[in-house]
Amino acid sequence: MGSKARRNTTTRLRYFYLNGKIHKVLRRSRAEDLLIAWDYQLGKRVAYNLTDVNKNKQHAYSMKEVEQIIGKHHDTINMHLRRGDLKYPQRIYSINGNKTPGKYFWSEDDIRSMHNFFKTVHRGRPRKDGAITPGDMPSRAEVEAKMKQENILYVKNGEDFVPVWKQPEW
């Protein structure tokens, strides 16, 4: 019987934000403490210290990940992008020389500003008293926990589940 090759279950970092600019990882070497990346704004390869990148990077989120974090459908997000209510995130392109436009990627700061915007948007028909009902929006702590991929503990309070956090133990 042959042995099966094990697959790496951890997701590798492919895209990230550093200093407000989106980058794509081209080469990573832990032994050399070196990361070679493509800077989309500058349009060239750049080299960084791997430990500095790990300390200061922000994750780049695709539309599917943003939908899960914010709890809104992609059509709703696209509608507000087209209206100008939300700022378009940075877009990647093919690095083969054609610069064919690709997907949009949101930074953590973009997701926080999107969450702040959707807290002020009323869901459904306007109320007579003018109050805003944002619907089933996650709280700021839930958004932060989803971005950092932390566990959220829910406690049943009667019929409802209430999120409870405890400080991570080091």
Contacts in CASP RR format, 6 or more apart in sequence:
PFRMAT RR
TARGET T0000
AUTHOR 0000-0000-0000
METHOD contacts of the structure
MODEL  1
MGSKARRNTTTRLRYFYLNGKIHKVLRRSRAEDLLIAWDYQLGKRVAYNL
TDVNKNKQHAYSMKEVEQIIGKHHDTINMHLRRGDLKYPQRIYSINGNKT
PGKYFWSEDDIRSMHNFFKTVHRGRPRKDGAITPGDMPSRAEVEAKMKQE
NILYVKNGEDFVPVWKQPEW
12 25 0 8 1.000
13 25 0 8 1.000
13 57 0 8 1.000
13 59 0 8 1.000
14 24 0 8 1.000
14 25 0 8 1.000
15 22 0 8 1.000
15 23 0 8 1.000
15 24 0 8 1.000
15 25 0 8 1.000
15 60 0 8 1.000
15 92 0 8 1.000
15 105 0 8 1.000
16 22 0 8 1.000
16 23 0 8 1.000
16 25 0 8 1.000
16 37 0 8 1.000
16 53 0 8 1.000
16 57 0 8 1.000
16 58 0 8 1.000
16 59 0 8 1.000
16 60 0 8 1.000
17 23 0 8 1.000
17 57 0 8 1.000
17 58 0 8 1.000
17 59 0 8 1.000
17 60 0 8 1.000
17 90 0 8 1.000
17 105 0 8 1.000
17 107 0 8 1.000
17 108 0 8 1.000
18 48 0 8 1.000
18 53 0 8 1.000
18 56 0 8 1.000
18 57 0 8 1.000
18 58 0 8 1.000
19 56 0 8 1.000
20 58 0 8 1.000
20 107 0 8 1.000
20 109 0 8 1.000
21 39 0 8 1.000
21 40 0 8 1.000
21 41 0 8 1.000
21 42 0 8 1.000
21 90 0 8 1.000
22 40 0 8 1.000
22 41 0 8 1.000
22 60 0 8 1.000
22 90 0 8 1.000
22 92 0 8 1.000
22 105 0 8 1.000
22 107 0 8 1.000
23 37 0 8 1.000
23 38 0 8 1.000
23 39 0 8 1.000
23 40 0 8 1.000
23 46 0 8 1.000
24 37 0 8 1.000
24 38 0 8 1.000
24 40 0 8 1.000
24 92 0 8 1.000
24 95 0 8 1.000
25 35 0 8 1.000
25 36 0 8 1.000
25 37 0 8 1.000
26 36 0 8 1.000
26 37 0 8 1.000
26 38 0 8 1.000
26 45 0 8 1.000
27 34 0 8 1.000
27 35 0 8 1.000
27 36 0 8 1.000
28 34 0 8 1.000
28 35 0 8 1.000
28 36 0 8 1.000
28 50 0 8 1.000
29 35 0 8 1.000
29 50 0 8 1.000
30 50 0 8 1.000
33 49 0 8 1.000
33 50 0 8 1.000
33 51 0 8 1.000
34 47 0 8 1.000
34 48 0 8 1.000
34 49 0 8 1.000
34 50 0 8 1.000
35 47 0 8 1.000
35 48 0 8 1.000
35 49 0 8 1.000
35 50 0 8 1.000
35 53 0 8 1.000
36 45 0 8 1.000
36 46 0 8 1.000
36 47 0 8 1.000
37 45 0 8 1.000
37 46 0 8 1.000
37 47 0 8 1.000
37 48 0 8 1.000
37 53 0 8 1.000
38 44 0 8 1.000
38 45 0 8 1.000
38 46 0 8 1.000
38 95 0 8 1.000
39 45 0 8 1.000
39 46 0 8 1.000
40 90 0 8 1.000
40 91 0 8 1.000
40 92 0 8 1.000
40 93 0 8 1.000
41 90 0 8 1.000
58 107 0 8 1.000
58 108 0 8 1.000
58 109 0 8 1.000
59 107 0 8 1.000
59 108 0 8 1.000
59 147 0 8 1.000
60 105 0 8 1.000
60 106 0 8 1.000
60 107 0 8 1.000
61 69 0 8 1.000
61 105 0 8 1.000
61 106 0 8 1.000
61 107 0 8 1.000
61 108 0 8 1.000
61 111 0 8 1.000
61 147 0 8 1.000
62 103 0 8 1.000
62 105 0 8 1.000
62 106 0 8 1.000
63 74 0 8 1.000
63 77 0 8 1.000
63 103 0 8 1.000
63 104 0 8 1.000
64 74 0 8 1.000
66 77 0 8 1.000
66 106 0 8 1.000
66 111 0 8 1.000
66 114 0 8 1.000
67 73 0 8 1.000
67 74 0 8 1.000
67 77 0 8 1.000
68 146 0 8 1.000
69 111 0 8 1.000
69 138 0 8 1.000
69 143 0 8 1.000
69 146 0 8 1.000
69 147 0 8 1.000
70 77 0 8 1.000
70 111 0 8 1.000
70 114 0 8 1.000
70 115 0 8 1.000
70 118 0 8 1.000
70 137 0 8 1.000
70 138 0 8 1.000
70 143 0 8 1.000
71 136 0 8 1.000
71 137 0 8 1.000
71 138 0 8 1.000
72 118 0 8 1.000
77 86 0 8 1.000
77 114 0 8 1.000
80 86 0 8 1.000
80 117 0 8 1.000
80 121 0 8 1.000
81 88 0 8 1.000
85 117 0 8 1.000
85 121 0 8 1.000
86 113 0 8 1.000
86 114 0 8 1.000
86 117 0 8 1.000
87 110 0 8 1.000
87 113 0 8 1.000
88 104 0 8 1.000
89 104 0 8 1.000
89 105 0 8 1.000
89 106 0 8 1.000
89 107 0 8 1.000
89 110 0 8 1.000
90 104 0 8 1.000
90 105 0 8 1.000
90 107 0 8 1.000
91 101 0 8 1.000
91 102 0 8 1.000
91 103 0 8 1.000
91 104 0 8 1.000
91 105 0 8 1.000
92 102 0 8 1.000
92 103 0 8 1.000
92 104 0 8 1.000
92 105 0 8 1.000
93 99 0 8 1.000
93 100 0 8 1.000
93 101 0 8 1.000
93 102 0 8 1.000
94 100 0 8 1.000
94 102 0 8 1.000
106 114 0 8 1.000
108 147 0 8 1.000
111 143 0 8 1.000
111 147 0 8 1.000
112 143 0 8 1.000
115 137 0 8 1.000
115 138 0 8 1.000
115 140 0 8 1.000
115 143 0 8 1.000
118 134 0 8 1.000
118 137 0 8 1.000
119 134 0 8 1.000
119 137 0 8 1.000
120 132 0 8 1.000
120 134 0 8 1.000
121 132 0 8 1.000
121 134 0 8 1.000
122 132 0 8 1.000
122 133 0 8 1.000
122 134 0 8 1.000
123 133 0 8 1.000
123 134 0 8 1.000
123 135 0 8 1.000
124 133 0 8 1.000
127 133 0 8 1.000
138 146 0 8 1.000
139 163 0 8 1.000
141 163 0 8 1.000
141 165 0 8 1.000
142 152 0 8 1.000
142 163 0 8 1.000
145 151 0 8 1.000
145 152 0 8 1.000
145 165 0 8 1.000
146 152 0 8 1.000
150 168 0 8 1.000
152 163 0 8 1.000
152 165 0 8 1.000
153 163 0 8 1.000
153 164 0 8 1.000
153 165 0 8 1.000
153 166 0 8 1.000
154 161 0 8 1.000
154 162 0 8 1.000
154 163 0 8 1.000
154 164 0 8 1.000
155 161 0 8 1.000
155 162 0 8 1.000
155 164 0 8 1.000
156 162 0 8 1.000
END
